[in-house]
Amino acid sequence: MPKAAGSAVYEIRTKFRAPAPFVYRWCTDYTPDDARLEKDEYARKILKRGKRAVVYEDLYEGPDGWMWSHQEVTLHPPDRWHAESTGSHRHWTLDYTLRPLPDGGTELTLRGVRRPTALGARNPPKARMTKELRQAWANFGRALERDYRKERRDA
């Protein structure tokens, strides 16, 4: 993933107590309800959904007005996906990779390059952005693991 001038690279790893096939399906289903799962407030509109791609847009209300982003996600089953996000305040190039763990769980690695636009502020410090990404994925992880337990009970 090339790093352009003014961009910053962020990477996190997180573990889920669910097998990789479930984690892949859950993480790549992209719905308007994702904001609630993330414990964030944005509106999501799914524009296109196919076997190998998802396109959606998010709209956030920020302190200085609206922030918009357009994501094009390329799916690479069974264990990775790539997203290009173009927005009013920042651009992201994101790679997601899953790795099965010996205990039956799954590790997710998210690596992203973030570049602000003319409207956006400078990239946040690595520690702050890493904390924000970890918190978002911790919220997703709780919902993912809850859904996995429910699926197992219902089976």
C-alpha positions, 0 to 999 in steps of 0.5 A: 500500500503506497504512502502518498505525501501528507498521508499516515499509516495506521494498523490494528489487530483484534481478535474475535471468539468466532471462526473465520468464515463467520467473521468474514461474512459478518464483517463484509455484510455492510448494512445501514445498521453498522453505525449502531453496532459501532456506537457511532452516528452516521447515515449509511446508504448501500448503493451496490452489493454484489458477490465481489463488491459493495459500494456505500456512502456514509454521511456524518454531522460534524462540528463544522458541518456535514462529512461525506464519504464514498466507499468501494469495497472489493471482496476477496473471500474467504479471508480478506477485503480491500476498501477505497474511501473517498470523502469530503474530509479524508481519503482512506485505503484500507486492507483487512485480513483474517487469520484463523487462530488455534483456539477457533477464534479469528484475528483481524488485521486492519491496515490503512493509509489515511490522507486528509483532503483540503477540507479535512484536518491533519491526520490524527496522531497514531496513538489517537487514531489507533485508539479510535480504531480499536474502540470501533472494532471492540464495539463491532467485536461485541456485536459479532460475538453476540451474533455468533453465539445466537447463531450457534444456539439457533442451529 
